[in-house]
């Protein structure tokens, strides 16, 4: 079971998010200030992800993130009540993986936690070869018959999701929730647009992405 360290000086927030994390299958460790969060992280070797509130006593979330990044690349999500672009940029410059403004939807945060942990697990995957496609997840490269293909981050995630579920018919809602997460407010037609662009970029390998009438799409590579 994955363990999440959640640091927030508000007891109500710790309990609320803790309940959602528990329902999602995570073990949660709590800290009520930044100093305690850093101490717990240094003491425990089985923490898989951190959620840090920015405004905390003794040591704020920025400082905690900065200290942890000196020795670890563990996934970190920053929470803040301030919705300012400068704050978000600072978080990413310090090495935060996600930045979420309060108030937020707990299911959205859980979706981000799930996505970050999936990404962390895949970091050391070797390149995969499938039907003339070579997918290097670490470098974010895709090659078609040894020719590099320039994909946007979402196109890359979409391709990975389809390949991971090869042979399965996936509806648009499944794809949106997996690739865009639960906080996506557009309509599912964006999936069709991305599929169209992905097919074009993959050339003759674009035929691997099949339309399933009345459902969505299926990836089926020629062996």
Phi, psi and omega in degrees: 000130182289145182246130181246130173263119183243120182244120178202138183279355178265117181299321180300318180292320179299317181291316181301305183290326178300320179296318179293319179297319179297316179297331180277359176097017181255149169270138185239135173247134186252148171223140183261359174203170184294321180298317179295322179298315180294319179297315180297319179298318181289333182276330187253132183262358186248021175285131182257338183199148178242140169242116186242123170288142182288311185270096179226151178288163178069311179206122184279173183298326178299313181297319179297314179300316180300316181293318182293324181291348176290337185225353186214148175251026178304143179299136180228130174248129178260136175246139178210151176276348181263134181248072182235138184300324180298321179295317181297317179297320179299318179300315181290325178295329178279351177106011176292146181271328179219155181222117184235130181271142173276149353285151182227165177271121178308318177300327177295315179297318178298321178298320178294319178301312180302315182295317180295320180291323175297317180296319180297322181291335185267357188302325184256019177293137174288158177304144180249138178246127182211111175057039180089358174259136172242120184244117178253102185290326181294317183268353183059044178245146171231133178241136174246112184050049176072007176255127181293141179243132182270104179251146172289162179306318181290323177296321179295314179297320180297314179299315179301316181296317179295316180295319180299334182245038182307133178089350181260139174280123183246129178277168186295324179296320177299316182293316179300313182296326182280320187264321181258350181070176190284351181266016180279125185251006175279187177258169188290353177295341177297332176298315181299320180295314180293323177298316179301313181295321180295317178301317180298317183290332181276358178061226182293342176282351176296339178293346177294336179269103186262143174276129177254108186304130177079358181235290184172248186220157177218138176262126179218105182275146175282127183282000000 
